[in-house]
Structure formats: C-alpha cells, structure tokens
C-alpha cells in the first residue's frame, strides 16, 4: 500500500526547497531590525504555507504525468491510489491554500505572490496549458512557482508583519537570484529526465536543445544567479555568511577529491557522480550562518537555530559527516606516513 508520505514526495522537497526560502525570511527579518525569536510564529506560518504548496505541486505534477510515466516504466506513486483519493488530496490542498491567503489578507502583495506560485505550477502541469511541454515557458513557469514567487513572498510577508516598507533593492536582488536559481533547478531536472521525455514525446526545453550547445547559456544563468546572491550577501553584511561560504568551498573540494563528485552548473556528465554548485550552500550554510549570527547578537534567537536544525537535520548531518570522514582520512594518512 502506498503511504501518503510517499505520494506527496516530502523527502524530495522538504529539506531542499524550504530552507533557502526560510533563509530569505530570516535575512529580511534581520534587515527589519526584528529579533528572529520574536518572528518565530510567522516563520512557522510561512513554512506551513509553503509546505502545503509543495504538496500540491508534487501531487498535481504526478497526477498529470501518469500516462507518460507509465509509458516509460517510471514509478508514479499517485497512480497506485484510487482516482477519488487523488482528487481529495488536490482539493484539500487548494482549500488549504485559500485559507492561508485569508490569513495573509490584507497584505495584498503577499497574497499576490502566494497565488502566483500556485498559478505557475498549475499552468506548468495542467492541460490545456501544460507549459511543461512548451519549451522555455515551462522553465520560466517552474522557476517562478518553485523559487521566484515564494522568495518574494518571504520578503513581502515578513516586511508587512514588521510594519515596514518593502526595500525594492532587496526585493529585486532576491527576485533575480531566485528566478536564476529556479531556472537552474528545473533545467537540471529536465536534462536528467531528457531520455524519458524523448520516449514519451514530452517536448520540454531540455528535449528541444542540444545539451552541448546549451553549456554557454548555463554558465550565463549561473553568473547572473551568483552575482545577485553575492550582492545579497553584501546587502545583509554578515561576516558569518562569508565564513560559511568558505566552509562550503571546502566541502566542494572534499566531495570532489574524496568521492569524485564533479561540480556542475546544470548538466550531469554521464557515468559520473556530481554536485550542483551552490545548492548545499543555499540549503544548509546560508540559513545556518544567519541563525548563528542571530544567536550571538539577538536574545533567544538560539531557539530558532535549534528549531531549524530539528526540522532539517539531514542538511547539517550530511556535510558534517563528509567533513569528519575527510579529516579522519587525513589523520590516518599522516599517522601511517610517520
């Protein structure tokens, strides 16, 4: 029997999509002058609103992909549950999303961003729109739903709750970074799934282009993303964030030399293990650097740090494991050579 946890594909988005978005919320709170501890109920509210959106995305994407997945023998867990239950889950998600909009009101900007994310994924997956099959429009649509609108929601929502005015320069930097990172994310997924999409004649952007000819464009997307993000780090002006960037660089080297994980921008080389550049930083190092800074400089904010680690334990355990194994190997090498 298929478990509901598997149907909503929580392991695929919980520790990957949500921490970078929470990072934007943490950073915006710091910029507003509020302590992270005082904003805890709002972080939990936005986390829940994003989680129900992610459930909707997972279910509606699998729901509309059933025929294509079955045609190539790809596992589609929602295909194993009764049709009526599929609709119950979808309707429940939509009604819950409307409920979150109700509680966000009268913050019109945040309601608009939140609604934009839901509409983006609906247009991406559902016929007759199904922008997934319409090349670059599908890439933009997915990036908007997964990163662009949710990131802007974090900025507008936190700013509204702190009775401040939206900093347009901060909003712009976050938006540029989010849409670039989002495009990289969906393109990485599309190129990985390219062979299956060709078999089912699913005309994604990755199917329409020659991978080797796309590499210069991939570099350009990454340069835009990295430039916007570095400007974000300059904007929040935290030493902890820069230190964590150095630590992340060490992790990339550890994984390359110890596990032969090749750093990539978008496309994964055949027959090689790969690590997508900056993903671990956005998911782990960036949020933790803000929380560590707040724990040192703000009263009771260590509680938010502990809560974040509790909610996303794997994000911290896996890098620590890699650091530990690298140091242990280095120590053994020195010991045996002496």
C-alpha positions in Angstrom: 0.0 0.0 0.0 1.3 3.4 -0.9 1.9 5.7 2.1 0.6 9.3 1.9 4.1 10.5 2.8 5.4 8.9 -0.4 2.5 10.2 -2.5 3.3 13.8 -1.6 7.0 13.2 -2.1 8.0 15.1 1.0 11.6 13.8 1.0 12.1 15.4 -2.4 11.3 18.9 -1.3 11.3 19.3 2.5 15.0 19.7 3.0 15.7 21.0 -0.4 13.2 23.7 -1.4 12.1 25.1 2.0 15.4 26.1 3.8 16.5 28.5 1.0 13.1 30.2 1.2 13.4 30.4 5.0 16.8 32.0 4.6 15.2 34.9 2.8 12.7 35.2 5.6 15.5 35.2 8.2 17.5 37.7 6.3 14.5 40.0 5.8 13.8 39.9 9.5 17.3 40.9 10.3 17.1 43.8 7.9 13.9 44.9 9.5 15.6 45.1 12.9 13.4 42.4 14.5 14.8 39.5 16.5 14.4 36.1 14.9 12.9 34.7 18.1 10.0 37.3 18.0 9.3 36.3 14.4 9.1 32.6 15.1 5.3 32.2 14.8 5.4 33.9 11.4 8.3 31.7 10.2 6.1 28.7 11.1 3.1 30.1 9.3 5.0 30.7 6.1 6.7 27.3 6.4 3.3 25.7 6.6 2.0 27.7 3.7 5.0 26.7 1.5 4.7 23.1 2.6 1.1 22.8 1.5 2.0 24.4 -1.8 4.8 21.9 -2.2 2.3 19.0 -1.6 0.1 20.5 -4.3 3.0 20.7 -6.7 4.1 17.1 -6.1 0.6 15.7 -6.4 -0.6 17.7 -9.4 2.7 17.0 -11.3 2.4 13.3 -10.8 -1.4 13.3 -11.4 -0.9 14.9 -14.8 2.2 12.8 -15.6 0.5 9.4 -15.0 0.3 8.4 -18.7 3.8 9.5 -19.6 5.4 7.8 -16.6 3.6 4.5 -17.1 4.6 4.6 -20.8 8.3 4.6 -19.9 8.0 2.4 -16.7 8.7 5.3 -14.4 7.4 4.9 -10.9 4.4 7.2 -10.2 3.1 6.6 -6.7 -0.1 8.6 -7.1 -1.1 6.2 -10.0 -1.4 3.5 -7.3 -4.1 5.2 -5.3 -7.8 5.4 -6.1 -8.8 8.3 -8.5 -11.2 9.7 -6.0 -8.4 10.0 -3.4 -6.2 11.8 -5.9 -8.9 14.5 -6.2 -9.5 14.6 -2.5 -5.8 15.5 -1.9 -5.8 18.1 -4.7 -9.0 19.8 -3.4 -7.7 19.7 0.1 -4.5 21.5 -0.9 -6.4 24.1 -2.8 -8.8 24.9 0.0 -5.9 25.0 2.5 -4.0 27.4 0.2 -7.1 29.6 0.1 -7.1 29.5 3.9 -3.6 30.8 4.0 -4.5 33.6 1.7 -7.3 34.5 4.1 -4.9 34.8 7.0 -2.4 36.8 4.9 -5.1 39.4 4.0 -5.0 42.5 3.8 -1.3 42.0 2.7 -2.3 42.2 -1.0 1.3 41.9 -2.2 1.9 38.7 -0.3 -1.4 37.2 -1.4 -0.5 38.0 -5.0 2.9 36.3 -4.7 1.5 33.3 -3.0 -1.3 33.0 -5.6 1.3 33.5 -8.3 3.3 30.4 -7.1 0.1 28.2 -7.3 -0.9 29.5 -10.7 2.6 28.9 -12.1 2.6 25.3 -11.2 -1.0 24.8 -12.4 -0.1 26.3 -15.7 3.1 24.1 -15.8 1.3 20.8 -15.3 -2.4 21.0 -16.2 -3.8 20.7 -19.7 -4.7 22.5 -21.9 -1.9 24.9 -20.7 0.7 22.3 -19.7 3.6 24.7 -20.2 5.9 21.9 -19.3 5.7 20.9 -22.9 6.2 24.4 -24.3 10.0 24.8 -24.0 11.4 27.9 -22.3 7.9 28.9 -21.0 7.9 25.7 -18.9 11.3 26.5 -17.4 10.2 30.1 -16.5 6.9 28.8 -15.1 8.5 26.2 -12.9 11.2 28.6 -11.7 8.5 31.1 -10.9 6.4 28.7 -8.9 9.3 27.0 -7.0 11.5 29.9 -6.2 10.6 33.4 -7.6 7.2 33.9 -6.2 7.8 32.1 -2.9 11.1 34.1 -2.3 9.3 37.4 -3.0 6.5 36.2 -0.6 9.1 35.8 2.2 10.3 39.4 1.6 6.8 41.0 1.4 5.2 38.9 4.1 7.9 39.5 6.7 8.1 43.2 5.8 4.3 43.5 6.2 4.3 41.8 9.6 7.1 44.1 10.9 5.2 47.2 9.7 8.0 48.2 7.4 8.2 49.2 3.8 9.4 46.8 1.2 13.0 47.5 0.3 12.8 47.5 -3.5 16.5 46.9 -4.0 16.5 43.9 -1.7 13.3 42.6 -3.4 15.0 43.0 -6.8 18.1 41.1 -5.7 16.1 38.3 -4.2 14.0 38.1 -7.3 16.9 37.9 -9.7 18.7 35.3 -7.6 15.5 33.2 -7.1 14.5 33.1 -10.8 18.0 32.3 -11.9 18.4 29.5 -9.3 14.9 28.3 -10.1 15.8 28.0 -13.8 18.9 26.1 -13.0 16.9 23.7 -10.8 14.3 22.8 -13.3 16.8 22.6 -16.2 18.9 20.2 -14.1 15.8 18.1 -13.6 14.8 18.3 -17.3 18.2 17.3 -18.6 18.3 14.3 -16.2 14.9 13.2 -17.4 15.6 14.0 -21.1 15.8 10.4 -22.3 12.4 9.6 -20.7 10.8 12.7 -22.1 12.1 11.9 -25.6 10.5 8.5 -25.4 7.1 10.0 -24.5 7.4 12.9 -26.8 7.2 15.3 -23.9 8.7 18.5 -25.5 10.4 20.0 -22.5 13.0 22.7 -23.1 15.8 20.1 -22.5 14.4 17.9 -25.3 14.4 20.8 -27.7 18.0 21.8 -27.3 21.3 20.1 -27.9 22.9 19.7 -24.5 26.5 20.6 -25.5 25.3 23.8 -27.3 23.4 24.9 -24.2 26.5 25.0 -21.9 27.4 28.7 -22.6 23.8 29.6 -21.6 24.1 27.5 -18.5 27.2 29.4 -17.5 25.4 32.8 -18.1 22.5 31.8 -15.9 24.8 30.8 -13.1 26.8 34.0 -13.4 23.6 36.1 -13.1 22.5 33.9 -10.1 25.9 34.1 -8.3 26.2 37.9 -8.9 22.8 38.6 -7.5 23.5 36.3 -4.5 26.8 37.9 -3.7 25.1 41.3 -3.8 22.5 39.9 -1.3 25.4 38.8 1.0 26.9 42.3 0.7 23.4 43.8 1.5 22.9 41.9 4.7 26.6 42.4 5.6 27.2 39.4 7.9 30.6 38.0 8.5 29.1 34.6 9.3 27.7 34.3 5.8 31.1 34.9 4.2 32.8 32.4 6.6 30.2 29.8 5.7 30.8 30.4 2.0 34.5 29.5 2.6 33.4 26.4 4.6 31.1 25.4 1.7 34.0 25.8 -0.8 36.0 23.3 1.4 33.0 20.9 1.3 33.0 21.1 -2.6 36.7 20.2 -2.6 36.2 17.4 -0.1 33.5 15.8 -2.1 35.4 16.2 -5.3 38.6 14.6 -4.1 37.2 12.0 -1.8 34.0 11.0 -3.6 34.8 12.1 -7.2 31.7 14.3 -7.1 32.2 16.6 -10.1 31.0 20.2 -9.5 28.4 21.1 -12.2 26.2 24.0 -13.1 23.3 22.2 -14.7 24.1 19.2 -16.8 25.3 16.0 -15.1 28.1 14.2 -17.0 27.4 10.6 -18.0 28.8 7.9 -15.7 29.9 10.4 -13.1 28.8 11.5 -9.7 28.0 15.2 -9.5 27.3 18.0 -7.1 25.3 21.0 -8.3 27.2 24.1 -7.3 25.8 26.3 -4.5 22.8 24.1 -3.7 24.3 22.9 -0.4 25.1 26.5 0.4 21.6 27.7 -0.1 20.1 24.8 1.7 22.4 24.5 4.6 25.2 27.0 5.1 23.2 30.2 4.3 20.3 29.7 6.7 22.6 28.4 9.4 25.0 31.3 9.1 22.2 33.8 9.6 20.9 31.8 12.6 24.3 31.5 14.2 24.8 35.3 13.8 21.4 35.9 15.3 22.1 33.5 18.2 25.2 35.6 19.1 23.7 39.0 18.6 20.0 38.6 19.5 18.2 37.5 22.6 16.8 33.9 22.5 17.4 33.5 18.8 19.3 30.4 19.5 15.9 28.7 19.9 15.2 29.4 16.2 18.6 27.9 15.4 17.9 24.7 17.3 14.4 24.5 15.8 15.8 24.9 12.3 18.3 22.1 12.9 15.5 19.9 14.3 13.3 20.5 11.3 16.1 19.9 8.7 18.6 17.5 10.4 19.9 15.9 7.3 21.0 19.2 5.9 23.5 19.5 8.7 24.3 15.8 9.4 25.5 15.1 5.8 28.0 17.9 5.5 29.3 17.2 9.0 29.7 13.5 8.0 31.7 14.5 4.9 34.0 16.8 6.9 34.5 14.2 9.6 35.4 11.4 7.1 37.8 13.7 5.2 39.6 14.8 8.5 39.7 11.1 9.6 41.3 10.1 6.3 43.8 12.9 6.5 44.7 12.0 10.1 45.2 8.3 9.1 47.3 9.3 6.2 49.6 11.4 8.4 49.7 8.7 11.0 50.7 6.0 8.6 53.3 8.1 6.9 55.1 9.0 10.1 
